[in-house]
Amino acid sequence: MQTVASRLSGQRYAQAIFELAQENQQLEQWDQELRLAADVLEDEEFALFLSHADVPQERKIAAIDEVLSETHPLVRNLVSLLVNRGGVAAMRDVQEGYGHLLDDHLGRQRAEVTTAVELEPAELERITEFVAQVVGREVVITARVDETILGGLIVQIGDQLLDGSAAAGLERMRQVVRARAA
């Protein structure tokens, strides 16, 4: 669980990195590289290595440089800085904050669609088009499967939730029946 301080710190780093990426005209590239860095730092073994007090900082930095050798030097420097300051946990906040800044800059909206079964590409495309019409922007959809919703779908757009799942419909019917029986 991230602390408020970690999220705020992540936002500050994200803003600084975004401005540098914008100056270098590498917004999308840095988005991918920050995702990679965040994924690497969430690897259990690597995170344990980086947090171990007996491992010298130089060795940690060398490992980061090796693992992230294909990334921009400033991305590696950011990760090294976070390791030196004991703020490795903030990397995901940096990556997510950067992603939000990039989405805003490009005029796109992220949404998560949850269904009981995996969607076919054509179904996902229709849902993407529908959500884009609703929000009036380009939409990037992340699809997730959750068999407990039974059927239908749940769409999460920012802090807005559209629950069209069969489980939610059954719950609404259950509440109506209980209210009428009372």
N, C-alpha and C positions, 0 to 999 in steps of 0.2 A: 504494500500500500504506500502510495506516494504522499509525502507531506505537502502542505500548502507552500512551504518554503521551497521545496524541490520543484513544484510546478511553476512557481514564480521565477525561480532561477532558470528553469528550462525555457520559459517564455522569453526571458532576456537574451539567452544564448540563441534561441531560435530567431529572434528579430535581428540580431547582429549577423548571424550566418546568412539569413535571407537577404539582407542588404549587400553582403559580399557576393553572394551568388548572383544577385541582380546586376551588380556592377560588372561581373565577369560573364554575364549572359549565359549562365549555366544552371538555371533554376531547376529544371527537371532532372538533370544529372545529379545535382546535390541532393535532391529529394530521394533518389534511389540510393545514393551513398549513405545518407543519414539513416535510412531504413536498414541497410546492411549493417552499419555500425551498431544500431540499437539491437538488432537480432543477435549479432556476435556477442555483445555485452550481456545479453540475457541467457547465453549458453551457460548452463550450471557449472560446468568444470572451469570454463574460462573466467567466469565471475568469481569463483572460489579462489582461483590463482591470483586474480587482480586484487582481491580483498585480503589476501594473506599477509600478515604483518612481517613475516620472515623473508618475504620475497623483496629484494631491493627494487626501488623505483625504476632504476635503469633497465632492469630485466623486464619489468612490466611494460615499459615504453617500447623496448625492443620487440616484445611479443605483439604489441598493438601494431607497430610499424610493419611487422611481418604479416600478420593476419589481414590487415587492411591495406596492404601494399598497392592495390589497384585503385584506391580511392584518392581523392584530391588531398594534397598535403595539409590543407586547412581543416579538413574533416578529421584527419589523423591527429592534428594538433589539438583540436577540440576534445577528442576522446582522451588524449594524454593529459590535458588540463583537468578534465573531470576526474581522471584517476588520481592525479596529484592532489586534488582537493577533496578526495573521498566522496565525490558526487557522481559515481558511475550510475546510480539509480536514476539520475536526472536525464540520462541519454534518451530514454523513450519519450520523456516530456519534451525534450528539444526536438526530436523527430516529429512528434505529433503537432507541436506548435508550429514548426516549419511547414508541415503539410497543410495546416489551416491557413497560414499566411499565403501559401502558394495557391490553394484553392480559391481564396478570396481574390487574389491577384488575377487569376485566370477566369474568374466568374463561374466557377463550378461548385457543385454541392455534392457532398458524399452522403450516401444512404446505405443502410443495411437492410436486406430483405431476408426474412426467416421463413422457411417453408418446412413441411413435414417430410418432403422428399426432394431429391436434387432436381433442380430446374433444367429443362432443355435450353439450349442456347436461344432458340426462337422465343421461348417464354420469358427468359431473362431480358431479351431485347424489348419485348412488348412492355414489360414492367418498367424498364429503364425509360422508355419513351413516355409512359404514363406519368411517372414521377417527375420527369423533366417538364412536362406540361403543368403539373401541379406547382412546382417551385419556380418555374420560369427561367431555369438555368440549365446548363449542361450538368448531367448527373453521372457520378461514378458509383456504381452499385457493388457492394460486397454481399455475396450470397452465403447464407448459412443454413444448415439443416438441423432441425430440432423436432424429432418425432413426437414429442409430447404435445405439440399443438394440434395434432390429429389431421388437420387439413387447412386449406386456406393459406393466408400469409400474414405476416407482421412486417410493417415497413417502419423503420426508425430513420427519421430525417432530422438531424441535429437533436433538439430536445423534444421533437414532436413524434408521437407514436400513433400509427394507424394500425389497429389490431383487427384484422379480418380473419382471424383464425377460427377454426371450428371449435376449439377448446373455449375461446372467449364467448362464442355464440352460445354454446351449451351452458356456460356459467351465467350468461344474461338470462337465458330461459329458466334456469334453476332459480334465480333470484325472483323472477316474475311469478313462478309457481308458488314459491314460499310466501311471497307477499300476498298473493290471492288466497292462500290457504290460512293465513293468519287472521 
